[in-house]
Amino acid sequence: MGLLSKSGGESFLPQIAGVNVADGLNRVAGNRNLYVKLLSQFVSQQAGAATQIAAALDAGDHKLAERIAHTVKGVAGTLGISEVQSAAQNLEKGIRLGLDSVPMLLDQFAITLRIQVNSITQALPGSGQTQPVTAPFDPERAASAVSRLEALLEANDGESQEAFQVLHEAIVGVVDTRHLDDLSETINNFEFDQALVKLQEIVQLFQRHGQ
């Protein structure tokens, strides 16, 4: 039975090894379609994080390596993926402090992440073909999502990716997806200052929609 199969008119979410589904759902206000989308994006966007961190360390870019680990920690924490969150946190700290144990911490992180990605992938059969139900545009919901994303971007926080998805859900169908894709790309590239500019452009667009 897939994650989005229906039972009594509601989406069914099974337990996934290593994932606190109840905690993750609580963090997205019980929005099951959004939670499934975020799990799927965790797999697609974070599966290669260990390789990216290793490459950054090899290139001597410890700041980038630390930032990638911080991002995975934040996203995993939001989704209730506690073991990956813990491994990423240990790795982030090790990189920041320049510990000799970083290679071991990276190996532990890579193994934990690979196991978790596999378990989520197995629990998401065909979910990519399921379209979430789009709620009517709610200006207050959109404004709240903008405020949260803006604060995270100003703090250069890796959880900006998750906050972007909440905003996307709030304004999809109101703002051209081209603008949303551009904002998503800048966040994924850690270009937070540029993302703030694009966010303000999007705000102007959906404000015009409400006039």
N, C-alpha and C positions, 0 to 999 in steps of 0.2 A: 504494500500500500504506500503510495507516494505521499510526499509532504503536503501536497495540495489537494488530495482526494477529499471528497465531501462526506460528512457524516452529520446527519441532522441539520443540514444547511450551513454548517460551519467548517472551516478548514481544519484538517486534522494534522497535528504536529507530533510525530513520534519522538521518543528519546533518541538522542544521538550520542554515542560514546564520546566523552570528553567535553560535551556541550551542555551547559545549564540552560535549557530551552526556556524555562519559566523566567529566569533572570533576564535573559536576552529579550524576551517578549515584553517584559516590564519596562525595559529601557527604551522601547520604541512604542510605548503607550498601547501595547496589545495589538498593534497593526501586524497581522500575520503575513499578509502579502509582502509588506516592506521587510519583515524579518527574513523571510525566505529569500528575497532579492539580495539582502545584505550578506546572507550566508553564501549565496552563489557568487557574489562579487568578492567575498573573502577568498574563495577558492581561486578565482580568475586573477585577482590582483595581488594576492599575498603569497601564492604558492611558490614563487621564485625568489622570495625575500632572502632566504639564506644564501643563495647564489649571488644576489645583488650585494649583500653585506660582505661576503668574501671578496668580491671584486673590488669593492670600495676600500677594504682593508689592504688588499694587495697594492692598490694604487696610492696608499698612504692617506686616503681621505677619511679620517676617523670621524669627522663631523657628519658626513653623509651616512656612514655605517651606523652611527649612533641614532641618527634621525630615522633611518629605515626601521631599526629595532623599536624605536619609540612609537612609530606609526603602527606597527604590527601589535605592539602591546596595547595601544589605545583601542584599536578596532576589535581585537580579540576580547578585551575587557568589556566592551559594549555589547558584544554578541554572546557573552557568557562562556567563552572558550578559555577556561581558566588555566589549563596546563600550558597552552601556547603563550598566554599572557604572562605567566610566571617565568617561562623560559626566555621570552623576549625581554622581560624586565631584568633578569640576571645578566643577559648578554649586553643590554644597553648600559647597565652599571659597570660591567667589566670593561667595556670599550671606553667609557668616560674616564675611568680611573686608570686605564692603561695596565690592567692586570695581565700577568703571564698566563692566566687560565682562559683567556679569550678564545683560543682555538678549541679548547674542550667545551666551553660554553656555546660556541658556534655549532659544534657537532651535535650537542644535546638539543639545541634549538632546531637544527635542521631535521633531526629525527622526529622530534615532537611535532613539528609543523607538517612533515610528510604524512605521519600517521593520522593527524587530524584532518588534513585535506582529503585523504582517502575516505575517512569515515563520513565526512560531510558529503562528498561526491556520491557515495553509495546511497545516501539518504535523500538525494535530490534527483531521482530519475525523472527525466522529462520536464522538470520544473521550468526550464528555460522556455518551453513552448506555452506556458500558462501566462496569460496576461492579467495583471492585477486590475481590480475594479477601481476606476478613477473616481474619487469623491468630488462633489461640486467644489468650485473654487471658494476658499474661505480666507478672506483678507487677514483676519486676526491670526489664523494658523500660519499663513505665509509670513506675516510680520514677525511672529515668534521664531520661526525657523531661520529667518534672515538674521535676527539679533543673535541667536546662538552661534550660527556659522561665522558671523562677523567677529564675535568675541574670540572664537577659536583661531581664526585666521590671524588676528592681531597678536595672539599669543604664540603663533607658529606651532600650533598643536596638531599632532597627527590625527586626532579624532575629527578633524575637519572633513575627512572623507565620509565618515558616517553622517555627520551633520548635513553635508551636501545632499545625501540621499533623502533625508527627511525633507529638506527644502524642495528637492526634485518632485517628491510625491505631492507636495502642497501646491506647486505651480505648474505641473505638467499639463499640457493642453492650453495653457494661457500664454506661456513664453515659448518662442521657437526653440526646438530642440538643439539647433545649431549653437545658440548662446549657452545653453546648459552644458553641451558637450565641451565647449571651449573652457567653461569654468571648471568642469571636472578635470580636464587635462592639466590645467595650471595647478590645481590642488595636488594631483597625482605626481606632478613634477616638483612639488614643494615650492612653487613660485607664489608664496602667500601674498606678497605685496600686489602682484599683478592680479591675483585672484580677488583681492578686495576691490580693485577697479572694476573687474568684470561683474562682481556681485552688485555693485552700485548701478551698473548699466541694466542689469536684470531687474533690479528693484524699480527703476524708472519705467521699464516695459510693462510690468504687471500692475503698476500704479495707474498707468494710462488705461489698462483694461478695466479698472474699477471706476473710471470716470464716466 
